[in-house]
Amino acid sequence: MAALGFLLQHEPLTIGALSEHEGVTPPSMNRTINALVDLGYVERGTDADDRRKVVLRTTTAGASFVLETRRRRDEWLVPRLARLTADERRTLAEATVILRELGRS
């Protein structure tokens, strides 16, 4: 889901660029992309400037899947966040920063 969502926002991307962003090896990302292609969520194409380069794009089905998943997540999460106190929201925001830093290391 993370790779598909990032691809949707930044397409077209190469497998190398996507694997670098996700912090995995290109062969590992290639397996993920193969699965997404099999599901009909991603398509491979050629770069307009360099026909030897393979680029990835989401399909209409892939974009719909990402958007619907985000909608359902937000529908679940937003009311729960609204019930938090101001202190709890601050703590959650601080924890989010720490978790993002951990994810980048």
Gaussian input, Z-matrix of N, CA and C with variables (Angstrom, degrees):
# hf/3-21g

backbone

0 1
 N
 C     1     B1
 C     2     B2     1     A1
 N     3     B3     2     A2     1     D1
 C     4     B4     3     A3     2     D2
 C     5     B5     4     A4     3     D3
 N     6     B6     5     A5     4     D4
 C     7     B7     6     A6     5     D5
 C     8     B8     7     A7     6     D6
 N     9     B9     8     A8     7     D7
 C    10    B10     9     A9     8     D8
 C    11    B11    10    A10     9     D9
 N    12    B12    11    A11    10    D10
 C    13    B13    12    A12    11    D11
 C    14    B14    13    A13    12    D12
 N    15    B15    14    A14    13    D13
 C    16    B16    15    A15    14    D14
 C    17    B17    16    A16    15    D15
 N    18    B18    17    A17    16    D16
 C    19    B19    18    A18    17    D17
 C    20    B20    19    A19    18    D18
 N    21    B21    20    A20    19    D19
 C    22    B22    21    A21    20    D20
 C    23    B23    22    A22    21    D21
 N    24    B24    23    A23    22    D22
 C    25    B25    24    A24    23    D23
 C    26    B26    25    A25    24    D24
 N    27    B27    26    A26    25    D25
 C    28    B28    27    A27    26    D26
 C    29    B29    28    A28    27    D27
 N    30    B30    29    A29    28    D28
 C    31    B31    30    A30    29    D29
 C    32    B32    31    A31    30    D30
 N    33    B33    32    A32    31    D31
 C    34    B34    33    A33    32    D32
 C    35    B35    34    A34    33    D33
 N    36    B36    35    A35    34    D34
 C    37    B37    36    A36    35    D35
 C    38    B38    37    A37    36    D36
 N    39    B39    38    A38    37    D37
 C    40    B40    39    A39    38    D38
 C    41    B41    40    A40    39    D39
 N    42    B42    41    A41    40    D40
 C    43    B43    42    A42    41    D41
 C    44    B44    43    A43    42    D42
 N    45    B45    44    A44    43    D43
 C    46    B46    45    A45    44    D44
 C    47    B47    46    A46    45    D45
 N    48    B48    47    A47    46    D46
 C    49    B49    48    A48    47    D47
 C    50    B50    49    A49    48    D48
 N    51    B51    50    A50    49    D49
 C    52    B52    51    A51    50    D50
 C    53    B53    52    A52    51    D51
 N    54    B54    53    A53    52    D52
 C    55    B55    54    A54    53    D53
 C    56    B56    55    A55    54    D54
 N    57    B57    56    A56    55    D55
 C    58    B58    57    A57    56    D56
 C    59    B59    58    A58    57    D57
 N    60    B60    59    A59    58    D58
 C    61    B61    60    A60    59    D59
 C    62    B62    61    A61    60    D60
 N    63    B63    62    A62    61    D61
 C    64    B64    63    A63    62    D62
 C    65    B65    64    A64    63    D63
 N    66    B66    65    A65    64    D64
 C    67    B67    66    A66    65    D65
 C    68    B68    67    A67    66    D66
 N    69    B69    68    A68    67    D67
 C    70    B70    69    A69    68    D68
 C    71    B71    70    A70    69    D69
 N    72    B72    71    A71    70    D70
 C    73    B73    72    A72    71    D71
 C    74    B74    73    A73    72    D72
 N    75    B75    74    A74    73    D73
 C    76    B76    75    A75    74    D74
 C    77    B77    76    A76    75    D75
 N    78    B78    77    A77    76    D76
 C    79    B79    78    A78    77    D77
 C    80    B80    79    A79    78    D78
 N    81    B81    80    A80    79    D79
 C    82    B82    81    A81    80    D80
 C    83    B83    82    A82    81    D81
 N    84    B84    83    A83    82    D82
 C    85    B85    84    A84    83    D83
 C    86    B86    85    A85    84    D84
 N    87    B87    86    A86    85    D85
 C    88    B88    87    A87    86    D86
 C    89    B89    88    A88    87    D87
 N    90    B90    89    A89    88    D88
 C    91    B91    90    A90    89    D89
 C    92    B92    91    A91    90    D90
 N    93    B93    92    A92    91    D91
 C    94    B94    93    A93    92    D92
 C    95    B95    94    A94    93    D93
 N    96    B96    95    A95    94    D94
 C    97    B97    96    A96    95    D95
 C    98    B98    97    A97    96    D96
 N    99    B99    98    A98    97    D97
 C   100   B100    99    A99    98    D98
 C   101   B101   100   A100    99    D99
 N   102   B102   101   A101   100   D100
 C   103   B103   102   A102   101   D101
 C   104   B104   103   A103   102   D102
 N   105   B105   104   A104   103   D103
 C   106   B106   105   A105   104   D104
 C   107   B107   106   A106   105   D105
 N   108   B108   107   A107   106   D106
 C   109   B109   108   A108   107   D107
 C   110   B110   109   A109   108   D108
 N   111   B111   110   A110   109   D109
 C   112   B112   111   A111   110   D110
 C   113   B113   112   A112   111   D111
 N   114   B114   113   A113   112   D112
 C   115   B115   114   A114   113   D113
 C   116   B116   115   A115   114   D114
 N   117   B117   116   A116   115   D115
 C   118   B118   117   A117   116   D116
 C   119   B119   118   A118   117   D117
 N   120   B120   119   A119   118   D118
 C   121   B121   120   A120   119   D119
 C   122   B122   121   A121   120   D120
 N   123   B123   122   A122   121   D121
 C   124   B124   123   A123   122   D122
 C   125   B125   124   A124   123   D123
 N   126   B126   125   A125   124   D124
 C   127   B127   126   A126   125   D125
 C   128   B128   127   A127   126   D126
 N   129   B129   128   A128   127   D127
 C   130   B130   129   A129   128   D128
 C   131   B131   130   A130   129   D129
 N   132   B132   131   A131   130   D130
 C   133   B133   132   A132   131   D131
 C   134   B134   133   A133   132   D132
 N   135   B135   134   A134   133   D133
 C   136   B136   135   A135   134   D134
 C   137   B137   136   A136   135   D135
 N   138   B138   137   A137   136   D136
 C   139   B139   138   A138   137   D137
 C   140   B140   139   A139   138   D138
 N   141   B141   140   A140   139   D139
 C   142   B142   141   A141   140   D140
 C   143   B143   142   A142   141   D141
 N   144   B144   143   A143   142   D142
 C   145   B145   144   A144   143   D143
 C   146   B146   145   A145   144   D144
 N   147   B147   146   A146   145   D145
 C   148   B148   147   A147   146   D146
 C   149   B149   148   A148   147   D147
 N   150   B150   149   A149   148   D148
 C   151   B151   150   A150   149   D149
 C   152   B152   151   A151   150   D150
 N   153   B153   152   A152   151   D151
 C   154   B154   153   A153   152   D152
 C   155   B155   154   A154   153   D153
 N   156   B156   155   A155   154   D154
 C   157   B157   156   A156   155   D155
 C   158   B158   157   A157   156   D156
 N   159   B159   158   A158   157   D157
 C   160   B160   159   A159   158   D158
 C   161   B161   160   A160   159   D159
 N   162   B162   161   A161   160   D160
 C   163   B163   162   A162   161   D161
 C   164   B164   163   A163   162   D162
 N   165   B165   164   A164   163   D163
 C   166   B166   165   A165   164   D164
 C   167   B167   166   A166   165   D165
 N   168   B168   167   A167   166   D166
 C   169   B169   168   A168   167   D167
 C   170   B170   169   A169   168   D168
 N   171   B171   170   A170   169   D169
 C   172   B172   171   A171   170   D170
 C   173   B173   172   A172   171   D171
 N   174   B174   173   A173   172   D172
 C   175   B175   174   A174   173   D173
 C   176   B176   175   A175   174   D174
 N   177   B177   176   A176   175   D175
 C   178   B178   177   A177   176   D176
 C   179   B179   178   A178   177   D177
 N   180   B180   179   A179   178   D178
 C   181   B181   180   A180   179   D179
 C   182   B182   181   A181   180   D180
 N   183   B183   182   A182   181   D181
 C   184   B184   183   A183   182   D182
 C   185   B185   184   A184   183   D183
 N   186   B186   185   A185   184   D184
 C   187   B187   186   A186   185   D185
 C   188   B188   187   A187   186   D186
 N   189   B189   188   A188   187   D187
 C   190   B190   189   A189   188   D188
 C   191   B191   190   A190   189   D189
 N   192   B192   191   A191   190   D190
 C   193   B193   192   A192   191   D191
 C   194   B194   193   A193   192   D192
 N   195   B195   194   A194   193   D193
 C   196   B196   195   A195   194   D194
 C   197   B197   196   A196   195   D195
 N   198   B198   197   A197   196   D196
 C   199   B199   198   A198   197   D197
 C   200   B200   199   A199   198   D198
 N   201   B201   200   A200   199   D199
 C   202   B202   201   A201   200   D200
 C   203   B203   202   A202   201   D201
 N   204   B204   203   A203   202   D202
 C   205   B205   204   A204   203   D203
 C   206   B206   205   A205   204   D204
 N   207   B207   206   A206   205   D205
 C   208   B208   207   A207   206   D206
 C   209   B209   208   A208   207   D207
 N   210   B210   209   A209   208   D208
 C   211   B211   210   A210   209   D209
 C   212   B212   211   A211   210   D210
 N   213   B213   212   A212   211   D211
 C   214   B214   213   A213   212   D212
 C   215   B215   214   A214   213   D213
 N   216   B216   215   A215   214   D214
 C   217   B217   216   A216   215   D215
 C   218   B218   217   A217   216   D216
 N   219   B219   218   A218   217   D217
 C   220   B220   219   A219   218   D218
 C   221   B221   220   A220   219   D219
 N   222   B222   221   A221   220   D220
 C   223   B223   222   A222   221   D221
 C   224   B224   223   A223   222   D222
 N   225   B225   224   A224   223   D223
 C   226   B226   225   A225   224   D224
 C   227   B227   226   A226   225   D225
 N   228   B228   227   A227   226   D226
 C   229   B229   228   A228   227   D227
 C   230   B230   229   A229   228   D228
 N   231   B231   230   A230   229   D229
 C   232   B232   231   A231   230   D230
 C   233   B233   232   A232   231   D231
 N   234   B234   233   A233   232   D232
 C   235   B235   234   A234   233   D233
 C   236   B236   235   A235   234   D234
 N   237   B237   236   A236   235   D235
 C   238   B238   237   A237   236   D236
 C   239   B239   238   A238   237   D237
 N   240   B240   239   A239   238   D238
 C   241   B241   240   A240   239   D239
 C   242   B242   241   A241   240   D240
 N   243   B243   242   A242   241   D241
 C   244   B244   243   A243   242   D242
 C   245   B245   244   A244   243   D243
 N   246   B246   245   A245   244   D244
 C   247   B247   246   A246   245   D245
 C   248   B248   247   A247   246   D246
 N   249   B249   248   A248   247   D247
 C   250   B250   249   A249   248   D248
 C   251   B251   250   A250   249   D249
 N   252   B252   251   A251   250   D250
 C   253   B253   252   A252   251   D251
 C   254   B254   253   A253   252   D252
 N   255   B255   254   A254   253   D253
 C   256   B256   255   A255   254   D254
 C   257   B257   256   A256   255   D255
 N   258   B258   257   A257   256   D256
 C   259   B259   258   A258   257   D257
 C   260   B260   259   A259   258   D258
 N   261   B261   260   A260   259   D259
 C   262   B262   261   A261   260   D260
 C   263   B263   262   A262   261   D261
 N   264   B264   263   A263   262   D262
 C   265   B265   264   A264   263   D263
 C   266   B266   265   A265   264   D264
 N   267   B267   266   A266   265   D265
 C   268   B268   267   A267   266   D266
 C   269   B269   268   A268   267   D267
 N   270   B270   269   A269   268   D268
 C   271   B271   270   A270   269   D269
 C   272   B272   271   A271   270   D270
 N   273   B273   272   A272   271   D271
 C   274   B274   273   A273   272   D272
 C   275   B275   274   A274   273   D273
 N   276   B276   275   A275   274   D274
 C   277   B277   276   A276   275   D275
 C   278   B278   277   A277   276   D276
 N   279   B279   278   A278   277   D277
 C   280   B280   279   A279   278   D278
 C   281   B281   280   A280   279   D279
 N   282   B282   281   A281   280   D280
 C   283   B283   282   A282   281   D281
 C   284   B284   283   A283   282   D282
 N   285   B285   284   A284   283   D283
 C   286   B286   285   A285   284   D284
 C   287   B287   286   A286   285   D285
 N   288   B288   287   A287   286   D286
 C   289   B289   288   A288   287   D287
 C   290   B290   289   A289   288   D288
 N   291   B291   290   A290   289   D289
 C   292   B292   291   A291   290   D290
 C   293   B293   292   A292   291   D291
 N   294   B294   293   A293   292   D292
 C   295   B295   294   A294   293   D293
 C   296   B296   295   A295   294   D294
 N   297   B297   296   A296   295   D295
 C   298   B298   297   A297   296   D296
 C   299   B299   298   A298   297   D297
 N   300   B300   299   A299   298   D298
 C   301   B301   300   A300   299   D299
 C   302   B302   301   A301   300   D300
 N   303   B303   302   A302   301   D301
 C   304   B304   303   A303   302   D302
 C   305   B305   304   A304   303   D303
 N   306   B306   305   A305   304   D304
 C   307   B307   306   A306   305   D305
 C   308   B308   307   A307   306   D306
 N   309   B309   308   A308   307   D307
 C   310   B310   309   A309   308   D308
 C   311   B311   310   A310   309   D309
 N   312   B312   311   A311   310   D310
 C   313   B313   312   A312   311   D311
 C   314   B314   313   A313   312   D312

   B1=1.4576
   B2=1.5282
   B3=1.3377
   B4=1.4646
   B5=1.5277
   B6=1.3194
   B7=1.4632
   B8=1.5231
   B9=1.3144
   B10=1.4596
   B11=1.5289
   B12=1.3233
   B13=1.4583
   B14=1.5171
   B15=1.3380
   B16=1.4594
   B17=1.5258
   B18=1.3255
   B19=1.4577
   B20=1.5254
   B21=1.3179
   B22=1.4659
   B23=1.5298
   B24=1.3232
   B25=1.4666
   B26=1.5224
   B27=1.3465
   B28=1.4614
   B29=1.5304
   B30=1.3091
   B31=1.4617
   B32=1.5123
   B33=1.3161
   B34=1.4571
   B35=1.5269
   B36=1.3377
   B37=1.4604
   B38=1.5198
   B39=1.3197
   B40=1.4602
   B41=1.5267
   B42=1.3136
   B43=1.4700
   B44=1.5214
   B45=1.3282
   B46=1.4637
   B47=1.5109
   B48=1.3175
   B49=1.4690
   B50=1.5205
   B51=1.3146
   B52=1.4627
   B53=1.5248
   B54=1.3191
   B55=1.4683
   B56=1.5248
   B57=1.3182
   B58=1.4638
   B59=1.5261
   B60=1.3101
   B61=1.4603
   B62=1.5267
   B63=1.3195
   B64=1.4685
   B65=1.5306
   B66=1.3376
   B67=1.4633
   B68=1.5153
   B69=1.3301
   B70=1.4645
   B71=1.5266
   B72=1.3163
   B73=1.4595
   B74=1.5287
   B75=1.3357
   B76=1.4669
   B77=1.5323
   B78=1.3490
   B79=1.4737
   B80=1.5388
   B81=1.3194
   B82=1.4617
   B83=1.5231
   B84=1.3245
   B85=1.4652
   B86=1.5199
   B87=1.3173
   B88=1.4596
   B89=1.5296
   B90=1.3336
   B91=1.4649
   B92=1.5300
   B93=1.3327
   B94=1.4661
   B95=1.5243
   B96=1.3169
   B97=1.4670
   B98=1.5240
   B99=1.3310
   B100=1.4658
   B101=1.5281
   B102=1.3238
   B103=1.4676
   B104=1.5236
   B105=1.3394
   B106=1.4659
   B107=1.5311
   B108=1.3207
   B109=1.4683
   B110=1.5285
   B111=1.3474
   B112=1.4696
   B113=1.5256
   B114=1.3338
   B115=1.4637
   B116=1.5269
   B117=1.3396
   B118=1.4603
   B119=1.5116
   B120=1.3386
   B121=1.4658
   B122=1.5293
   B123=1.3210
   B124=1.4657
   B125=1.5220
   B126=1.3336
   B127=1.4555
   B128=1.5166
   B129=1.3161
   B130=1.4623
   B131=1.5239
   B132=1.3352
   B133=1.4601
   B134=1.5140
   B135=1.3055
   B136=1.4589
   B137=1.5180
   B138=1.3187
   B139=1.4576
   B140=1.5275
   B141=1.3097
   B142=1.4643
   B143=1.5250
   B144=1.3402
   B145=1.4640
   B146=1.5190
   B147=1.3223
   B148=1.4658
   B149=1.5243
   B150=1.3166
   B151=1.4740
   B152=1.5249
   B153=1.3322
   B154=1.4744
   B155=1.5156
   B156=1.3222
   B157=1.4655
   B158=1.5262
   B159=1.3397
   B160=1.4629
   B161=1.5345
   B162=1.3172
   B163=1.4601
   B164=1.5298
   B165=1.3179
   B166=1.4553
   B167=1.5171
   B168=1.3202
   B169=1.4639
   B170=1.5256
   B171=1.3152
   B172=1.4584
   B173=1.5231
   B174=1.3018
   B175=1.4628
   B176=1.5277
   B177=1.3047
   B178=1.4573
   B179=1.5225
   B180=1.3342
   B181=1.4679
   B182=1.5275
   B183=1.3291
   B184=1.4654
   B185=1.5148
   B186=1.3150
   B187=1.4637
   B188=1.5211
   B189=1.3175
   B190=1.4678
   B191=1.5205
   B192=1.3355
   B193=1.4579
   B194=1.5310
   B195=1.3252
   B196=1.4714
   B197=1.5289
   B198=1.3123
   B199=1.4646
   B200=1.5277
   B201=1.3216
   B202=1.4653
   B203=1.5317
   B204=1.3167
   B205=1.4638
   B206=1.5203
   B207=1.3192
   B208=1.4681
   B209=1.5308
   B210=1.3283
   B211=1.4595
   B212=1.5274
   B213=1.3253
   B214=1.4614
   B215=1.5313
   B216=1.3321
   B217=1.4687
   B218=1.5219
   B219=1.3341
   B220=1.4607
   B221=1.5197
   B222=1.3263
   B223=1.4698
   B224=1.5387
   B225=1.3177
   B226=1.4629
   B227=1.5283
   B228=1.3357
   B229=1.4624
   B230=1.5250
   B231=1.3067
   B232=1.4671
   B233=1.5237
   B234=1.3308
   B235=1.4690
   B236=1.5352
   B237=1.3115
   B238=1.4623
   B239=1.5302
   B240=1.3146
   B241=1.4652
   B242=1.5265
   B243=1.3081
   B244=1.4720
   B245=1.5227
   B246=1.3207
   B247=1.4687
   B248=1.5300
   B249=1.3246
   B250=1.4662
   B251=1.5229
   B252=1.3123
   B253=1.4598
   B254=1.5276
   B255=1.3182
   B256=1.4678
   B257=1.5222
   B258=1.3255
   B259=1.4700
   B260=1.5251
   B261=1.3132
   B262=1.4703
   B263=1.5285
   B264=1.3307
   B265=1.4711
   B266=1.5187
   B267=1.3437
   B268=1.4729
   B269=1.5285
   B270=1.3205
   B271=1.4673
   B272=1.5193
   B273=1.3118
   B274=1.4616
   B275=1.5278
   B276=1.3190
   B277=1.4700
   B278=1.5303
   B279=1.3287
   B280=1.4661
   B281=1.5277
   B282=1.3148
   B283=1.4602
   B284=1.5287
   B285=1.3212
   B286=1.4611
   B287=1.5217
   B288=1.3130
   B289=1.4674
   B290=1.5258
   B291=1.3185
   B292=1.4657
   B293=1.5304
   B294=1.3181
   B295=1.4636
   B296=1.5180
   B297=1.3368
   B298=1.4715
   B299=1.5175
   B300=1.3215
   B301=1.4697
   B302=1.5253
   B303=1.3117
   B304=1.4588
   B305=1.5285
   B306=1.3186
   B307=1.4589
   B308=1.5175
   B309=1.3041
   B310=1.4739
   B311=1.5210
   B312=1.3325
   B313=1.4832
   B314=1.4962
   A1=110.78
   A2=116.07
   A3=119.18
   A4=110.97
   A5=116.28
   A6=119.90
   A7=110.90
   A8=117.08
   A9=121.01
   A10=111.05
   A11=117.27
   A12=121.09
   A13=112.09
   A14=117.13
   A15=120.61
   A16=110.02
   A17=116.65
   A18=120.54
   A19=110.88
   A20=116.94
   A21=120.56
   A22=111.25
   A23=117.04
   A24=120.34
   A25=113.50
   A26=117.94
   A27=119.93
   A28=113.85
   A29=117.36
   A30=118.92
   A31=112.17
   A32=117.63
   A33=127.12
   A34=111.34
   A35=115.13
   A36=121.30
   A37=109.77
   A38=115.21
   A39=119.81
   A40=108.54
   A41=115.72
   A42=119.40
   A43=109.31
   A44=117.40
   A45=120.28
   A46=112.77
   A47=116.86
   A48=120.97
   A49=110.69
   A50=116.81
   A51=120.80
   A52=110.87
   A53=117.18
   A54=119.69
   A55=110.58
   A56=117.61
   A57=120.26
   A58=110.66
   A59=117.09
   A60=120.21
   A61=111.54
   A62=116.63
   A63=121.15
   A64=112.66
   A65=117.36
   A66=120.36
   A67=113.88
   A68=116.18
   A69=120.93
   A70=108.60
   A71=116.22
   A72=120.18
   A73=109.96
   A74=117.18
   A75=119.12
   A76=113.58
   A77=120.13
   A78=117.96
   A79=112.71
   A80=116.61
   A81=120.19
   A82=110.49
   A83=117.12
   A84=120.58
   A85=110.62
   A86=117.18
   A87=120.28
   A88=110.66
   A89=117.50
   A90=120.80
   A91=110.32
   A92=116.27
   A93=119.87
   A94=110.57
   A95=116.38
   A96=120.92
   A97=110.77
   A98=117.34
   A99=119.62
   A100=110.54
   A101=116.83
   A102=120.55
   A103=110.69
   A104=117.10
   A105=120.89
   A106=111.42
   A107=116.96
   A108=120.98
   A109=108.98
   A110=116.63
   A111=120.53
   A112=111.73
   A113=117.22
   A114=121.46
   A115=112.54
   A116=116.15
   A117=120.26
   A118=113.58
   A119=117.82
   A120=122.18
   A121=113.45
   A122=117.54
   A123=122.25
   A124=108.19
   A125=115.24
   A126=120.07
   A127=109.45
   A128=114.52
   A129=120.92
   A130=107.84
   A131=114.29
   A132=119.61
   A133=109.20
   A134=116.00
   A135=120.37
   A136=109.62
   A137=114.52
   A138=121.53
   A139=108.87
   A140=116.66
   A141=121.16
   A142=112.21
   A143=117.34
   A144=121.01
   A145=112.98
   A146=117.57
   A147=121.76
   A148=107.88
   A149=115.80
   A150=121.44
   A151=112.95
   A152=118.37
   A153=120.68
   A154=111.29
   A155=116.94
   A156=122.03
   A157=110.42
   A158=115.49
   A159=121.43
   A160=108.51
   A161=115.69
   A162=120.36
   A163=108.81
   A164=114.28
   A165=122.01
   A166=110.18
   A167=115.12
   A168=121.46
   A169=108.20
   A170=115.89
   A171=118.85
   A172=108.95
   A173=114.95
   A174=120.78
   A175=108.15
   A176=116.62
   A177=120.66
   A178=109.85
   A179=116.74
   A180=120.65
   A181=110.73
   A182=117.23
   A183=120.92
   A184=111.82
   A185=116.77
   A186=120.78
   A187=110.55
   A188=116.94
   A189=121.25
   A190=110.97
   A191=116.75
   A192=121.24
   A193=110.65
   A194=116.97
   A195=120.79
   A196=110.41
   A197=117.14
   A198=120.62
   A199=111.91
   A200=117.50
   A201=120.61
   A202=110.78
   A203=117.40
   A204=120.98
   A205=110.36
   A206=117.09
   A207=120.85
   A208=110.98
   A209=116.73
   A210=120.42
   A211=110.38
   A212=116.81
   A213=120.41
   A214=111.29
   A215=116.89
   A216=120.60
   A217=110.23
   A218=115.74
   A219=119.85
   A220=111.73
   A221=116.26
   A222=120.87
   A223=110.48
   A224=116.18
   A225=121.21
   A226=111.41
   A227=116.45
   A228=121.33
   A229=114.19
   A230=118.38
   A231=121.63
   A232=113.01
   A233=120.21
   A234=118.15
   A235=112.73
   A236=117.08
   A237=120.35
   A238=111.10
   A239=116.25
   A240=119.55
   A241=110.74
   A242=116.66
   A243=120.83
   A244=111.82
   A245=117.10
   A246=120.67
   A247=112.77
   A248=117.40
   A249=120.31
   A250=110.43
   A251=114.95
   A252=119.89
   A253=108.88
   A254=116.63
   A255=120.70
   A256=110.43
   A257=117.36
   A258=120.79
   A259=111.19
   A260=117.26
   A261=120.53
   A262=111.22
   A263=116.69
   A264=119.58
   A265=111.20
   A266=116.96
   A267=120.37
   A268=110.62
   A269=115.93
   A270=120.34
   A271=110.62
   A272=116.60
   A273=121.04
   A274=111.02
   A275=117.74
   A276=121.35
   A277=110.61
   A278=117.15
   A279=120.84
   A280=110.50
   A281=117.12
   A282=120.75
   A283=111.18
   A284=116.79
   A285=121.14
   A286=111.03
   A287=116.85
   A288=121.18
   A289=109.83
   A290=116.93
   A291=121.70
   A292=110.14
   A293=117.55
   A294=120.81
   A295=111.66
   A296=117.68
   A297=119.98
   A298=111.11
   A299=117.07
   A300=120.46
   A301=110.67
   A302=116.89
   A303=119.97
   A304=110.88
   A305=115.98
   A306=120.57
   A307=113.56
   A308=117.03
   A309=121.88
   A310=112.98
   A311=116.61
   A312=118.24
   A313=112.60
   D1=-40.06
   D2=-179.17
   D3=-63.15
   D4=-46.10
   D5=-179.21
   D6=-64.83
   D7=-41.94
   D8=-179.92
   D9=-65.25
   D10=-41.96
   D11=178.61
   D12=-64.78
   D13=-42.06
   D14=178.81
   D15=-65.87
   D16=-42.35
   D17=178.46
   D18=-59.71
   D19=-43.23
   D20=179.64
   D21=-57.95
   D22=-39.76
   D23=-177.57
   D24=-79.93
   D25=-22.00
   D26=-171.25
   D27=-127.38
   D28=15.00
   D29=-176.21
   D30=-67.95
   D31=155.92
   D32=-3.99
   D33=-79.36
   D34=150.01
   D35=178.27
   D36=-132.47
   D37=154.22
   D38=171.33
   D39=-87.05
   D40=162.91
   D41=175.78
   D42=-61.28
   D43=-38.16
   D44=178.89
   D45=-60.40
   D46=-45.54
   D47=-179.89
   D48=-65.55
   D49=-41.69
   D50=-179.78
   D51=-67.91
   D52=-41.27
   D53=179.46
   D54=-66.77
   D55=-36.74
   D56=177.38
   D57=-63.69
   D58=-44.79
   D59=179.41
   D60=-62.06
   D61=-41.17
   D62=-177.22
   D63=-82.33
   D64=-8.70
   D65=177.72
   D66=73.09
   D67=33.75
   D68=177.75
   D69=-127.01
   D70=168.67
   D71=179.10
   D72=-76.45
   D73=153.36
   D74=176.45
   D75=-56.08
   D76=-40.90
   D77=177.24
   D78=-61.26
   D79=-38.01
   D80=177.68
   D81=-65.20
   D82=-44.07
   D83=178.61
   D84=-65.76
   D85=-35.10
   D86=178.39
   D87=-61.27
   D88=-39.46
   D89=176.80
   D90=-64.07
   D91=-41.80
   D92=177.48
   D93=-62.02
   D94=-45.58
   D95=-179.94
   D96=-63.92
   D97=-39.57
   D98=177.43
   D99=-57.93
   D100=-42.24
   D101=178.75
   D102=-64.92
   D103=-41.59
   D104=179.65
   D105=-67.78
   D106=-35.05
   D107=175.12
   D108=-64.84
   D109=-45.61
   D110=179.64
   D111=-60.13
   D112=-33.29
   D113=178.19
   D114=-78.00
   D115=-11.78
   D116=-178.21
   D117=84.49
   D118=17.34
   D119=-177.53
   D120=-94.75
   D121=-20.57
   D122=-177.38
   D123=-135.94
   D124=147.22
   D125=173.24
   D126=-128.38
   D127=147.65
   D128=175.79
   D129=-95.57
   D130=144.06
   D131=176.85
   D132=-146.99
   D133=-174.19
   D134=178.14
   D135=-107.60
   D136=150.36
   D137=178.36
   D138=-72.36
   D139=138.10
   D140=-178.66
   D141=-63.62
   D142=-33.08
   D143=-177.74
   D144=-89.13
   D145=-29.83
   D146=-177.89
   D147=-135.10
   D148=95.96
   D149=-174.43
   D150=-62.17
   D151=-12.59
   D152=177.94
   D153=-81.13
   D154=-19.83
   D155=-175.27
   D156=-87.02
   D157=130.77
   D158=177.42
   D159=-91.19
   D160=129.21
   D161=177.23
   D162=-119.86
   D163=156.06
   D164=-177.64
   D165=-111.66
   D166=142.83
   D167=175.08
   D168=-140.18
   D169=150.12
   D170=174.26
   D171=-78.43
   D172=149.84
   D173=173.65
   D174=-88.55
   D175=173.82
   D176=175.38
   D177=-59.36
   D178=-40.99
   D179=179.04
   D180=-64.80
   D181=-39.80
   D182=178.75
   D183=-65.24
   D184=-43.68
   D185=178.06
   D186=-63.32
   D187=-42.99
   D188=178.84
   D189=-61.94
   D190=-41.11
   D191=179.18
   D192=-61.99
   D193=-46.67
   D194=179.41
   D195=-61.88
   D196=-49.00
   D197=-176.50
   D198=-64.53
   D199=-40.09
   D200=178.77
   D201=-68.48
   D202=-39.86
   D203=177.77
   D204=-62.88
   D205=-43.15
   D206=178.07
   D207=-64.81
   D208=-40.29
   D209=179.29
   D210=-61.96
   D211=-45.70
   D212=179.90
   D213=-66.19
   D214=-38.50
   D215=177.34
   D216=-61.88
   D217=-47.70
   D218=-179.16
   D219=-64.70
   D220=-38.48
   D221=178.50
   D222=-60.12
   D223=-35.92
   D224=178.79
   D225=-78.85
   D226=-43.15
   D227=-169.74
   D228=-80.09
   D229=-42.77
   D230=-173.09
   D231=-55.90
   D232=-47.78
   D233=179.57
   D234=-64.16
   D235=-32.17
   D236=179.20
   D237=-70.44
   D238=-40.22
   D239=176.92
   D240=-65.69
   D241=-35.39
   D242=-179.38
   D243=-64.19
   D244=-25.36
   D245=-179.57
   D246=-82.25
   D247=-10.21
   D248=179.68
   D249=-73.16
   D250=150.86
   D251=174.20
   D252=-75.20
   D253=166.91
   D254=177.47
   D255=-59.61
   D256=-41.22
   D257=178.40
   D258=-63.29
   D259=-41.57
   D260=179.37
   D261=-65.29
   D262=-39.19
   D263=177.81
   D264=-65.76
   D265=-39.05
   D266=176.67
   D267=-62.66
   D268=-45.30
   D269=178.73
   D270=-60.36
   D271=-43.64
   D272=178.82
   D273=-62.95
   D274=-41.34
   D275=178.12
   D276=-63.05
   D277=-42.00
   D278=178.59
   D279=-65.52
   D280=-41.29
   D281=178.79
   D282=-64.53
   D283=-35.61
   D284=179.03
   D285=-62.34
   D286=-41.76
   D287=178.01
   D288=-61.16
   D289=-45.89
   D290=-179.63
   D291=-62.81
   D292=-44.73
   D293=-179.42
   D294=-63.78
   D295=-39.15
   D296=177.02
   D297=-63.26
   D298=-41.24
   D299=178.21
   D300=-64.15
   D301=-40.91
   D302=177.34
   D303=-62.39
   D304=-40.10
   D305=179.98
   D306=-65.17
   D307=-28.10
   D308=179.60
   D309=-82.87
   D310=-14.99
   D311=-175.93
   D312=-87.41

